[in-house]
């Protein structure tokens, strides 16, 4: 039972981390229609900026400033690159951001080296929040989950309860009317892209201290973030949260399961047949944990192509 509870908690925290990264991508696509392939690179930049600033500003100062720096990088990308190809369609945007992700990765290697850096949790936060059985649960994991929940609340309220959210939504659906009312639509788009990048940067600054900060961290998490966005529904913030938690919990629980499909066939007396067939029937669920999110995405696309909470076109 203790193992199950720890696995559930780990799954929830991992899911909330996925949401922290996918929230910015969801915001950018929902507001601008841009599928940013370099979004996970902003997550990586947040971790490296926080590492570089930690010695000067301290942990909390770096945590506050690094997302702002990533946001400025995101605004520059939108202003000087994406805006020039936006009228050509999604294919050009995807190719541009795909190339940008490689450029950012190579720049990180150039400045910080092709190896993990020593970005660690400060000693003041390196303690157990509570104990489950014989396991001490890290307080920093709880902090990451709290930051993710706070991020969801702030972004949701900002979009639905403030004048800024109304202006952003009007700039998306009625750009000419928004311009007629005196709003600078290109500036709104640049701001949205910058905020989306800053959210990814915050996720990197928070998670980089707990997980490994290395030049491959964008690649390691980037594919999973796109799975979250597709499963939750393109442009749906609530869908991104639901899909993140679902994928995080399912993946975490699957890692702890050593059973196989042959064990299930044993319930009807067909274990010998299943073992003779071999292959997928004899693979442990734990060894398939990394593929489960992709299988879930395939199932969602077959049953509900718009995602769990995506709106029909």
Secondary structure, 3 states (H helix, E strand, C coil): CHHHHHHHHHHHHHHHHHHHHHHHHHHHHHHHCCCCCCHHHHHHHHHHHHHHHHHHHHHHHHHHHHHHHHHHHHHHHHHHHHHHHHHHCHHHHHHHHHHHHHHHHHHHHHHHCCCCCCCCCCHHHCCEEEEECCEEEEHHHHHHHHHHHHHHHHHHHHHHHCHHHHHHHHHHHCHHHHHHCCCCHHHHHHHHHHHHHHHHHHHHHHHCCCCCCCCCHHHHHHHHHHHHHHHHCCCCHHHHHHHHHHHHHHHHHHHCCCCEHHHHHHCCCCHHHHHHHCHHHHCEHHHHHHHHHHHHHHHHHHHCCCCCCCCCC
